[in-house]
Every structure is written in structure tokens, then in C-alpha cells.
Amino acid sequence: MAGWYEMKKNDMGQYSFVLKAANGEVVLRSELYESRAAADNGIASVQKNSPVESAYTHSDASDGRFYFNLKAANHQIIGTSQMYKTAAARRAGMESVRTNGPTTAVKNEA
């Protein structure tokens, strides 16, 4: 089973999505978008850029944990990972996004 995107709309009418791995774990979170169309464009950007190694930036949080951002060709952040305890776990998270990012499956959160 492949991963999927899960789209949700908040109480303010803004949209966001997460990318979930095949095991249901969230591996990437989007920013907030003002419209569904803009959020759909964000998903399309993740689908396009997730296989590209140079689209990832590695970062260390001030508390010593690790995370990464996925960036579009214009260098805008299109998704941020969860926090990881080790750099190796961050690398595994990036590989999961690379594997699951191209999926076309999109579900609306219940």
C-alpha cells in the first residue's frame, strides 16, 4: 500500500494537508492555504519535488532534535517534517517522503 495525502479545512476556512506513509504515520505537513485550489497546488508541488534530493534542507532545532523542509524550485517551503531524535531518523523520514510524495491519492479528513 502506498502513502496518501490527507486534506483538511480548519474553522477559519483555511486548508492544509499532510502526507502519510503507508503505515499511516505523518511524514510531512504543509503550511496553511487560503483556498482548496492553492492547497491542491501545494500537493502538486510536493508530488513534483519530493523525488529531488536537492529539494530537501536539513535543520537542527534548538532543543537538539532534527527536522527537514521540502522546498519548491523557487526555494519556497512546501512541507515540513516532524521532529526526530536522531539524524538517521530524519534521513529515514526524507526517504519516506521521497517514496510516498509522488502518490496521487488524496483523502479528505473526516
N, C-alpha and C positions, 0 to 999 in steps of 0.2 A: 504494500500500500504506500502510496506517495503522500507527501505533505499537502497542505492546503492553506489558503488564506481565509481568515475569518474577519468579516467586516462588521463594524458596529457603529451606531449613531448614539451620541450622548444626549442628555436632556437639553442642551443648548443648540441642538441641531447640527453639531459638527460630527464628522466621520473620521474614523481611524481603522487601521487593520493590523492584524498580527499574522505572521507566518508561523504555522505549526508544522513540526516534523511529523513523520508517520506515527510516532508514539504519542502524539497529542501535546508534546512539550512546545511552548512558545520559544522560538529561536530568534525572532526579530519583531520589533514594534515600530509602527510608523508615527509620524507627527499627526497633529490634528488638521483636518481639511474642512473647508467651508462648504463643500458640496460633494455629492457622491461621485460626480464625474471627475473631480480633482483627486479623490481617493482612488478611483479606478486607474487614473493616470499614474498614481504612485505605485500601484501594484504592477502596472506595465513596466515601469522603470525598474522595479526590483527584478521582475522576470528577465529583463534585458541585461541588467548589470550584475546580477548575482554570480554568474559564472566567471566574471572577470576578476582575476587576482588583484590587480591594481586598484580596484574599486573599494577595497577594504582598508580602513585605517585602524590601527591597534592603539588602544589607550589604557592607561592605568588610572584608576580612581584614587582620590586622596587617602582612602582607607586601605589601600593595598590590593584591592580587587581589580580584576581585569575585564575589559569590555571592548567591543568594536563597533564601528559605524560602517554602513554601506553607503557609498556616495555615487551619485549620477555623474555622467561625463562632465557636467557643468560644476562639479565639486559640491553640489548641494547634498546634504544628508537626507537619505530616503528611508533609512531604518537604523535602529539602534538595538544592540543585543541586550540580554540580561547581564547581570554581574556574575563573574566567575571567580572561583577561589584560586585558580592556577592559570598560567599562560597556556598550558597544554589543553585545559578545558575550553579556554577561549578559542583555540585553534580548532578543536572539535566542533564548537558552535559555528564557526565560519564554514567548515566543511559541510555542516548540515544545511546552512543557508545556500551554499553553492549547489548542493544536491536537490533541495526542495524548492528553491526560489523559482525555477522555470515553470513550475506547475501552473495549470490554468484553472484549477479547482478553487472556487470562491464560495464560501458559505456565509450566510447572514447569521449573526449571533442571535440566539433566541432570547 
